[in-house]
Structure formats: C-alpha cells, structure tokens
Amino acid sequence: MSIRLNRRELIQKGLAGFGALSLPVALTACRDDNQDTAGSTLKVQFLHGVASGDPLHDRVILWTRLTPNDNAARLEVVWEISADQDFKQLAASGRVITTAAQDFTVKVDADRLQAGTHYYYRFRFGSVISPVGQTKTLPQRSDQVKFAVCSCSNYPAGYFHVYKEMAQENNLDVIIHLGDYIYEYGQGGYATDEAKQLGRIFAADNDKEIIELDDYRKRYALYRTDADLQVAHQRYPFIVIWDDHELSNDTWEAGADNHQEDEGSFIERKLAALQAYFEWMPIRPVAENDHLNIYRQFDFGGLVNLMMLDTRILARHKQLNYNDYMTATGIDAVKFQADLLNPQRTLMGVAQRQWLQEQLMQSTAPWNVLGQQVLMAKMLIPQELLLLLGQITNGDQRPETLAQMKQKITELLTLKMRLKANDPTLTAMDKARLSAVAPYNLDAWDGYAYDREVVYGTLQQLGKKAVVLAGDTHNAWAASLHTHETNHEVGVEFATSSVSSPGIEYYLNVPADEMAALEYAFQELIDELDYCNLNQRGYLTVTFDHDQVVADWKFVDTVKAREYKVDSTRSHQMTYDVHLKPIIEVAKTA
C-alpha cells in the first residue's frame, strides 16, 4: 500500500480534510447565530485542557477540545494569544467553528508572531474560558536549545508522573514526544494487569481493542483527562510523531501484527487512527494537500536542525521475523542475510529518505538531530543469548529458562573479558560464541540495514554527524553509531525510557537487585552500547550549545503509586563536544 493509495481512499470516503486546521468563521457560509453562540440550553466544558505544538519562528499550533451537552451543536470558538497572561497585549485572535465532524476539537495555526517569544493562549465559548496555556516560538538565533524527550505512555500501566516532572523543568524550548502517545489494547491486554487497583481502567464503551474512529477518539479523550498530561501540554509546546500503538502493534504500511482479518479492513482502521491523531494532537499538516506525511523540519535559531521522521506507519515494509527462517538444523542464515540487506526493503520510504538526505545536505546548523521512533544503533547480541531472550519474551518464563539465561550471560561475559585481555588460551570456538551475533530487535533499524547505511553514508560523505533521539523500547539507552563497512562514527543515539509502559524487567522477570548486573552485561556484550537503564520509567533532556551537547536521563521511583520520588541515584548524564567526542568518558561499571 502506498501513500497515494491512502490518499485516494481518503478522498473516496469524504475525509480529504482530516488533519486540516479549524475553519475560520470568516470563511464559513450561512452562519447561524443561534447555533454559533452560547445559548441558555447549550452548555460546554473544556475537559481536556489545552495544548500547543509545532512552533516555528512566526507561528504555533494551538489546540483544545470542547465537550458540549448537544452533539448536534455547531460551536463558534474564540481563540486568543497574548504576550501577557492577563490578555491585555493580544498578539492574535480569531473565531473558528468546530462540530462533531472534528470530534469538537479546535486546532488553530496562530501566525504573525514574534520569534523567540513566550506567549499565553486560551479559548472562549461564551462565558466559558479554557485553562490558559503557555507556549514559545522558535528563535531566529540561539545560543542554547533544550529539549525534553519522552515516549510510550500507557494509561492503565501506571500514573503519568513523568509528564508532571517534565512540566516542572525550567527553560525547555519544546517537549518532543516520540510516539505511543496512546495504546490500542483493550482491558486485559498488554500492561493492564494492575489497572483496576490503580484506578486507571477504561470506560465500558471503550474497554476493547480500539479499531474504529469513535474508539480512537474516546481513547485520546481518556488520556487527555489525565491531570499530569494536561499540565505538560499546558506548560510547553510539543513536537510529536506517532509510533505503532497510535494505530496497532507492529504496524507496517499494509498491516499490523495486532490487526486480524476478523477486525475488518486495515485501511479503514488506519485512516480512522490517523484522523483521530490529527484531530487530537497539536501537529501542523506538512502541506495544504498533505495530511498524511508527518516528516518535517524545525530550525532552532541556527543552532539545532531538528528533523522528525516517520519510521512506522506510512512507508515501512513488514518487519522480518526470525521464526520465518528457522529450519530443522537452525536458522537459514543465507536467506536471512539476503532479506535483511535487501535494498528494496525500507522503513522510511524512498520519498522520505530523499527528503532527509536533502535536509542534511542543506543544513548549516552545528547540530543535526533526528527525532524518530525506534533504535538506530546496532543492537547485536550473541545468537545463543538471543534465542533464550526470544523464548522468555514469548512467554517462557519458567525458572529453568531464566536460570539458563543467567548462566549464558555469565559465560559470555567471562569470554568477553578474556577477549579484551588478549587471553592466548581463548579458543576459536570461544571467539565464535562472541562473534556469532544477530540483531536484538528486527522491528528497529537493525531490521532495515539498507536504509540505515544510506543515512550513515550520507552523513559520512557530508562530513557531518547526527544526534539521534529514539523511544519505543521503554528503556533508556545511549550508543555510538558507526557505518557497517568502514566502522566510521557518524553520530550518537540517546533513547528515552517510557512514561509508564513496562520495560525489559517486565518480560525477563529480573528482580530489581539484579538489574545492575544485566545492564552491565548488555553494555559489555553489545559493542555500540554505552549506557542503559532497563527497569525504570523516565524521560530525557538534551541541551545544546555551541560547544557541547548534554544528555540527562531522569527517572521516577514508581508509576504504580500516586506518591513517588525522582530517583536521583539512577540519574545519568553524558556530555559530548561538537565532534561528538565524549567530554566525560562513559565508564562501564557493574
């Protein structure tokens, strides 16, 4: 399925305008004042807060949603943006229409603003006024840029303490959300086992796996009632991209692992999911006639060139599966390698890949940053350990299997230490156990080697390096990025932990007091990996100036209780110069 097919189907279904901005009153015909104004019987509430997003030098998207007592109503909404919180210095204002056709969401592109300026904004319907939000336009020139980065917020899995902590950060330019803003599962699905005791269950009319437009809308509505999520949106503008769970688990262009034949047309589901996403998220269509693609670029004062990518939904080919290559004698390595390196397989699509190359060629910024969903680093681990991890993550958590994994890790670490010490007694078979590696996750860039090498090759040819931001895994990582053939370093990757979705500890059933040993093992056995936190929820801040980039991982001690603390004992900081050389060397310690 192509983007072109998507668009044709969209038009056929009368939804060509989904993702469009709210219609100004001046451009609407046949105004009915009786419906457009707040009457005595028509009541509305702002139950889902406000949000802003996609800031540029002179404009920013403003968002809210109204909840009327009459779903047939046609609501005229006033929006205002001001230099002061008393709204005495209005920078812009207007009136727009919203109806049930947009799920009563409002999305305005407030323009003609001043660069690098803080603003306040609000919405009004009659005498009912929304909460006041804060936002900021991008600067023309900047000496420092600071992002907060997050992903994977699963409502029934735990409280959104991470959003609360991000809202309390000082001097952020934006919050970057790397996807899995919602999850599609129903009650009883992934990570819902403690939902009831946490008081985070789904409503009866939305407690099944979401498939249709109304389902997706209700799921967004639930998430946006969360006070911590609301305050994060209210405090800072967001720059967002989707991952797979905004649609369905392990999505690709023409299907998804979590979409079955008895669930109807996948294209219908996809269009429903994307429509709801554009309705509920403060994202700007990339062009007047393109409400599907979301790859786009942001210039932070000439200092940071941020390129947001879609590696999930619109152009991604189906991910490989090791099970498809298993034979009676083991994995068919020849066939697997041929498919893995096939230049026709892509996760970005040709158009996006060319766009990215052009952006990198044109960029004059000291820092080129790729905001995208999945891990780009080579997460290559010994095959014998990979097989065990696969068993465990697929449900085999018997004590003997877990014990076998621990034994394998101990053996492999011992061999790795002997190899690093140039132990002359190390046998060829010993070395083979370490060198026989395979990708940990074929759902990431590891499963799309050609696309990755094109990006790496472009960076090498241009003499540039990239800072890559990733989410998806629910764990925190840092890694160096190298080309396959020449081992040329082309960047670093900083991956954020999740807001609430459980991490590796959920699958491997590893007690907290054993996590340090597991993290040490991962760092030693995966060559490109420099840091990881495998069992805590949190977020990442990344601060750029002309001399260095500083990555700070921050974690909360729990998302399973209303009371929590920031776990400063597990916080981690890494600093690099403009050539992406560590200023503070990363020590791999147990």
C-alpha positions in Angstrom: 0.0 0.0 0.0 1.3 3.4 -0.9 0.7 6.9 0.4 -1.0 7.6 -2.9 -3.5 4.8 -2.3 -4.1 6.1 1.2 -5.0 9.5 -0.1 -7.3 8.2 -2.8 -9.2 6.1 -0.3 -9.4 9.0 2.0 -11.0 11.2 -0.7 -13.4 8.5 -1.6 -14.6 8.4 2.0 -15.1 12.1 2.2 -12.4 12.6 4.7 -9.9 14.5 2.5 -9.7 17.3 5.0 -8.8 15.3 8.1 -5.9 16.8 9.8 -6.8 20.2 8.5 -6.9 23.3 10.7 -10.2 24.5 12.2 -12.2 26.7 9.8 -12.2 30.4 10.5 -15.7 31.9 10.8 -15.0 34.4 8.0 -14.5 31.5 5.6 -17.7 29.7 6.5 -21.1 30.3 4.8 -24.6 30.6 6.1 -23.7 31.4 9.7 -26.4 30.6 12.1 -26.0 32.8 15.2 -28.5 30.7 17.1 -26.2 27.7 16.8 -22.9 29.5 16.9 -23.4 31.4 20.2 -23.8 30.1 23.7 -27.5 29.8 24.4 -29.3 29.1 27.6 -29.6 25.4 26.8 -26.3 24.7 25.2 -23.6 24.1 27.7 -19.9 23.3 27.1 -16.9 22.4 29.1 -13.1 22.4 28.5 -12.4 18.9 30.0 -9.3 18.1 28.0 -7.1 21.1 28.6 -5.2 23.0 26.0 -2.0 22.3 24.0 0.4 23.9 21.6 2.8 22.4 19.1 4.9 22.6 16.0 6.3 26.1 16.9 8.0 28.0 14.1 9.7 31.4 14.1 6.4 33.2 13.5 3.6 30.8 14.4 2.5 27.9 16.6 -0.4 25.4 16.6 -3.0 26.0 19.4 -5.3 23.2 20.4 -8.3 22.5 22.6 -11.4 20.4 22.7 -14.9 21.3 23.9 -17.4 18.9 25.4 -21.0 20.1 24.6 -24.2 18.7 26.0 -25.6 18.6 22.5 -23.5 16.6 19.9 -25.5 18.2 17.1 -24.2 21.6 18.0 -22.1 23.8 15.8 -19.8 25.7 18.1 -18.1 29.0 17.4 -15.0 29.3 19.5 -12.8 32.4 20.2 -9.1 31.9 20.4 -6.6 34.4 21.8 -2.8 34.5 22.1 -1.1 37.2 24.1 2.3 38.4 25.3 0.9 38.7 28.9 -1.2 36.3 31.0 -3.9 38.9 31.5 -4.5 39.0 27.7 -4.2 42.8 27.5 -1.5 42.6 24.8 -3.1 40.4 22.3 -0.8 39.2 19.5 -3.5 37.5 17.5 -7.1 36.3 17.9 -9.9 34.8 15.9 -13.0 32.7 15.7 -13.3 29.2 14.4 -16.0 26.6 14.0 -16.0 23.0 15.4 -18.6 20.3 15.2 -18.9 16.6 15.9 -17.2 16.1 12.5 -13.9 17.1 14.2 -14.9 15.5 17.5 -15.3 19.1 18.8 -11.5 19.6 18.7 -10.1 23.0 17.7 -6.8 23.5 16.0 -5.5 26.9 15.0 -2.3 28.0 13.4 -1.6 31.3 15.2 0.6 33.3 12.9 2.3 36.7 12.7 4.0 36.2 16.0 7.5 37.4 17.1 10.4 34.9 17.0 11.8 33.5 20.3 8.9 34.9 22.3 6.9 33.4 25.2 3.1 33.7 24.8 -0.1 32.8 26.7 -3.1 31.5 24.9 -6.7 30.5 25.7 -10.1 29.7 24.1 -13.6 31.0 24.9 -17.1 29.9 24.2 -19.5 32.5 25.5 -18.6 33.0 29.2 -16.8 29.6 29.4 -13.0 30.0 29.3 -10.4 27.3 28.8 -7.3 26.9 31.0 -4.5 29.3 30.0 -1.6 27.7 28.2 2.0 28.8 27.7 4.0 28.4 24.5 7.0 29.8 22.7 8.0 30.5 19.2 11.4 29.4 17.8 14.2 31.9 17.9 16.0 33.4 14.9 19.3 33.0 16.6 20.0 30.9 19.7 23.0 30.1 22.0 21.2 27.3 23.8 18.4 24.8 23.0 16.9 22.4 25.4 14.5 19.5 24.7 12.6 17.1 27.0 12.1 13.8 25.2 9.6 11.1 26.1 7.6 8.2 24.6 5.3 5.3 25.4 2.6 6.5 27.8 0.3 3.6 28.6 -2.7 4.8 30.7 -3.6 1.5 32.5 0.1 0.6 33.1 0.7 3.4 35.6 0.5 7.0 36.6 1.9 9.8 34.3 4.4 11.1 36.9 6.9 11.6 34.1 4.7 14.2 32.4 4.4 16.1 35.7 8.2 16.1 36.1 8.7 17.4 32.5 6.2 20.2 33.2 8.4 21.3 36.1 11.6 21.6 34.0 13.0 25.0 33.5 13.8 26.7 30.2 12.6 24.0 27.9 12.1 25.0 24.3 9.8 22.1 23.5 8.8 18.6 24.7 9.4 16.0 22.0 7.1 13.0 22.1 8.4 10.1 20.1 5.2 8.2 19.8 3.0 5.6 21.5 1.1 8.5 23.0 -1.8 6.1 23.4 -2.2 2.3 23.2 -4.8 0.5 21.3 -5.2 -2.5 23.6 -8.4 -3.3 25.5 -8.9 -4.1 29.2 -7.0 -7.3 29.8 -4.4 -6.6 27.1 -0.8 -5.5 27.4 0.2 -4.0 30.7 -3.3 -3.7 32.1 -3.0 -6.2 34.9 -2.8 -3.6 37.7 -5.2 -1.1 36.1 -8.1 -1.7 38.4 -6.1 -1.2 41.7 -4.6 1.9 40.2 -8.0 3.3 39.2 -6.9 3.5 35.6 -9.4 1.3 33.8 -11.2 2.0 30.5 -14.8 3.1 30.3 -17.3 0.3 29.4 -17.8 1.8 25.9 -14.0 1.8 25.2 -12.6 -1.2 27.0 -12.0 -3.4 23.9 -9.2 -3.1 21.4 -9.8 0.2 19.5 -10.5 -0.2 15.8 -13.0 2.4 14.6 -12.8 6.2 14.6 -15.0 6.6 17.6 -12.9 4.1 19.5 -9.7 6.1 18.9 -11.3 9.4 19.7 -12.5 8.1 23.1 -9.1 6.7 23.9 -7.5 10.1 23.2 -10.2 11.7 25.3 -9.4 9.4 28.2 -5.7 10.1 28.1 -6.3 13.9 27.9 -8.3 13.8 31.1 -5.1 13.0 33.0 -4.0 16.0 35.0 -0.3 15.4 34.6 -0.5 15.1 30.9 -2.7 18.2 30.7 -0.2 20.2 32.7 2.7 19.2 30.4 0.8 20.3 27.4 -0.3 23.5 29.2 3.3 24.4 30.1 5.3 23.7 26.9 4.7 23.3 23.2 5.0 19.7 21.9 6.6 18.3 18.7 5.1 14.9 18.1 5.4 11.9 15.9 3.4 8.7 16.0 4.7 5.2 16.7 2.8 1.9 16.1 0.4 2.0 19.0 -1.4 5.1 17.8 -2.7 2.5 15.3 -1.8 -1.1 16.1 1.1 -3.0 17.5 3.9 -3.6 15.0 2.4 -1.6 12.2 3.7 -1.5 8.7 2.4 0.1 5.5 -0.2 -2.6 4.7 -0.9 -4.3 8.0 -0.1 -4.8 11.7 0.8 -7.7 14.0 -2.2 -6.7 16.1 -4.7 -6.5 13.3 -6.6 -9.7 12.4 -8.9 -10.5 9.5 -12.0 -10.5 11.6 -11.3 -6.9 12.7 -12.3 -5.5 9.3 -10.3 -3.5 6.7 -6.9 -2.5 7.8 -7.0 0.6 5.5 -10.2 1.7 7.2 -8.7 1.2 10.6 -5.5 3.1 9.5 -7.5 6.1 8.2 -9.5 6.2 11.4 -6.4 6.1 13.6 -4.7 8.9 11.6 -7.8 11.0 11.6 -8.1 10.8 15.3 -4.4 11.5 15.7 -4.6 14.7 13.7 -7.7 15.8 15.5 -6.3 15.4 19.0 -2.6 16.3 18.5 -1.1 19.8 18.1 0.5 18.9 14.8 0.6 21.0 11.6 -0.1 19.4 8.3 3.1 19.4 6.3 1.3 20.9 3.3 -2.2 22.1 2.4 -2.7 19.0 0.3 -0.8 16.5 2.5 -2.4 15.4 5.8 -0.7 12.0 5.9 3.1 12.5 6.0 4.5 13.8 9.2 8.2 14.1 8.5 9.1 17.7 8.9 12.0 20.0 10.0 12.4 22.7 12.7 15.2 25.3 12.9 16.1 26.2 16.4 17.9 29.5 15.9 20.5 28.2 13.5 21.9 26.1 16.4 19.9 22.9 16.1 18.3 21.4 12.9 15.6 19.0 14.1 14.3 16.5 11.6 11.3 14.5 12.7 10.9 11.1 10.9 8.1 8.5 10.4 9.7 5.1 10.6 6.5 3.3 11.4 3.2 3.7 9.6 3.1 5.1 6.1 6.0 3.6 4.1 7.5 0.8 6.3 7.8 -2.6 4.9 6.8 -5.6 7.1 9.4 -6.4 9.6 11.3 -9.7 9.4 10.7 -12.5 11.9 13.3 -15.0 12.9 10.7 -17.7 13.1 10.3 -17.5 9.3 13.9 -18.5 8.8 14.1 -21.5 11.2 14.8 -24.9 9.7 15.4 -28.3 11.3 19.1 -27.6 11.6 18.7 -24.0 12.8 18.4 -20.6 11.1 18.8 -20.3 7.4 21.5 -17.6 7.7 21.9 -17.1 3.9 18.3 -16.4 3.3 18.0 -14.2 6.4 21.0 -12.1 5.4 19.8 -11.7 1.9 16.4 -10.4 3.1 18.0 -8.2 5.8 20.3 -6.5 3.3 17.7 -6.2 0.6 17.8 -2.6 -0.7 14.1 -2.8 -1.7 13.1 -3.1 2.0 12.6 0.2 3.7 11.2 1.7 6.9 11.3 5.3 5.7 10.2 5.0 2.1 12.1 6.5 -0.9 10.5 9.9 -0.7 11.2 10.4 3.0 14.7 9.1 2.6 15.5 11.5 -0.2 13.9 14.4 1.8 16.2 13.5 4.8 19.3 13.4 2.6 18.4 16.9 1.2 17.8 18.3 4.7 21.2 17.0 5.8 22.9 18.4 2.7 21.3 21.8 3.1 21.8 22.1 6.9 24.3 24.7 8.2 23.5 24.1 11.9 26.2 22.8 14.2 23.8 20.1 15.5 21.7 17.9 13.2 19.1 16.0 15.3 16.9 13.1 14.1 13.7 12.6 16.1 12.3 9.3 15.4 10.7 6.2 17.0 13.0 3.1 17.0 16.6 2.4 18.0 19.1 3.1 15.2 22.2 1.7 16.8 23.4 -1.8 16.0 22.0 -3.8 18.9 23.8 -7.0 18.0 24.0 -9.7 20.7 25.4 -13.3 20.8 22.9 -15.6 19.0 22.8 -18.1 21.8 21.6 -15.4 24.2 19.2 -14.0 21.6 17.5 -17.4 21.4 16.9 -17.5 25.1 15.7 -13.9 25.2 13.2 -14.8 22.5 11.9 -17.7 24.4 11.4 -15.6 27.5 9.8 -12.6 25.8 7.4 -15.0 24.1 6.1 -16.3 27.4 8.5 -19.0 28.5 9.4 -17.6 32.0 10.0 -20.9 33.7 12.6 -20.8 36.4 14.8 -23.1 34.5 14.7 -20.9 31.4 15.6 -17.8 33.4 18.4 -19.7 35.1 19.7 -20.8 31.8 19.7 -17.1 30.6 21.7 -16.1 33.7 24.2 -18.9 33.0 24.6 -17.9 29.4 25.2 -14.3 30.4 27.9 -15.3 32.9 29.7 -17.5 30.4 29.6 -14.9 27.6 30.8 -12.1 29.9 33.7 -14.3 31.1 34.7 -14.9 27.4 34.4 -11.2 26.6 36.7 -10.2 29.5 39.2 -12.8 28.4 39.0 -11.5 24.8 39.6 -7.9 25.9 42.6 -9.1 28.0 44.0 -10.8 24.9 43.9 -14.2 26.7 46.0 -16.5 24.5 44.1 -19.6 25.7 40.8 -18.4 24.2 39.8 -21.0 21.6 38.4 -20.4 18.1 35.1 -21.8 19.4 35.1 -19.4 22.3 35.6 -16.4 19.9 32.9 -17.7 17.7 30.4 -17.6 20.6 31.1 -13.9 20.8 31.3 -13.1 17.1 28.1 -15.0 16.1 25.8 -12.1 16.7 22.3 -11.1 15.5 20.0 -8.1 15.8 18.2 -7.9 19.1 15.1 -6.3 17.5 14.2 -6.6 13.9 11.5 -4.1 14.4 14.1 -1.3 14.7 16.7 0.0 12.2 18.6 -3.3 12.7 15.9 -4.9 10.6 16.3 -2.3 7.8 20.1 -2.3 7.2 20.0 -0.7 3.8 18.1 2.4 4.9 20.4 2.8 7.9 23.5 2.6 5.7 22.1 5.2 3.3 21.7 7.6 6.2 25.1 6.8 7.6 26.7 7.1 4.2 25.1 10.5 3.6 26.5 11.7 7.0 30.0 10.3 6.2 30.0 11.9 2.7 29.0 15.2 4.1 31.4 15.1 6.9 28.6 15.6 9.4 27.4 13.8 12.5 23.9 13.4 13.9 22.3 13.2 17.3 19.6 10.6 17.1 16.6 10.6 19.5 14.7 7.3 20.0 11.9 5.9 22.1 9.8 2.7 21.6 11.7 0.2 23.8 10.6 1.6 27.2 14.2 1.6 28.3 17.0 4.2 28.4 19.9 3.7 26.1 23.0 5.6 24.7 25.0 4.3 21.8 27.6 5.4 19.3 26.7 5.0 15.6 29.1 3.5 13.0 28.9 2.6 9.4 28.9 -1.2 8.6 31.8 -1.4 6.1 34.3 1.2 7.4 33.2 1.5 11.1 33.2 5.3 10.6 31.5 7.1 13.5 28.6 9.1 12.3 26.7 10.1 15.4 25.3 9.2 18.8 21.9 8.0 19.9 20.0 8.9 23.0 17.0 6.8 23.7 14.4 7.7 26.4 12.7 5.4 28.8 8.9 5.3 28.8 6.4 7.4 30.6 4.6 4.3 32.0 5.0 1.3 29.8 7.0 -1.5 31.4 10.5 -2.3 30.2 12.7 -5.3 29.9 12.2 -6.2 33.5 8.5 -6.9 32.7 9.5 -9.6 30.1 12.6 -11.1 31.7 11.2 -11.2 35.2 14.5 -9.9 36.6 14.4 -8.6 40.2 15.4 -5.0 40.8 18.5 -6.0 42.7 19.8 -8.0 39.7 19.2 -5.3 37.1 22.7 -3.7 37.5 24.3 -7.0 36.5 22.0 -7.3 33.5 22.7 -3.7 32.4 26.4 -4.3 32.7 26.1 -7.4 30.6 24.2 -5.6 27.9 26.8 -2.8 27.8 29.7 -5.3 27.5 28.2 -7.7 25.0 26.7 -5.0 22.7 29.6 -3.2 21.1 27.9 0.1 20.2 26.1 0.4 23.5 27.5 2.9 26.1 24.7 3.1 28.7 21.3 1.6 29.6 18.7 1.6 32.3 16.4 -1.4 31.8 13.8 -1.1 34.6 12.7 2.4 35.3 10.3 4.9 33.8 11.5 8.4 33.0 12.5 10.9 30.4 15.4 12.6 28.8 16.6 16.2 28.5 19.0 17.1 25.8 20.7 20.5 25.9 22.8 22.0 23.1 25.1 25.0 22.9 27.9 26.0 20.6 30.4 23.8 22.4 28.6 20.7 23.6 25.5 18.5 24.0 24.4 17.3 27.4 22.0 14.3 27.7 20.4 13.8 31.1 18.3 10.8 31.9 15.9 11.2 34.7 13.8 8.6 36.4 10.9 8.2 38.9 11.0 5.5 41.5 7.5 4.2 40.7 4.5 4.7 38.4 2.4 2.2 40.4 1.6 4.6 43.3 0.2 8.2 43.4 3.1 9.2 45.7 6.5 9.0 44.0 10.0 10.5 44.1 12.6 11.3 41.5 15.2 8.6 41.8 18.4 10.7 41.7 20.5 7.7 42.4 19.8 6.4 38.9 20.1 9.6 37.0 22.7 9.6 34.3 24.5 12.4 32.3 26.6 12.2 29.2 28.4 15.1 27.6 29.9 15.4 24.1 31.7 18.1 22.2 30.7 19.3 18.7 32.6 16.4 17.1 30.5 14.0 19.3 33.6 13.0 21.3 32.8 12.3 25.0 33.8 15.1 27.3 33.1 13.0 30.3 34.2 9.5 29.5 31.5 6.9 29.9 32.6 4.2 32.3 31.1 0.8 32.0 30.8 -0.3 35.6 28.9 -3.1 37.3 
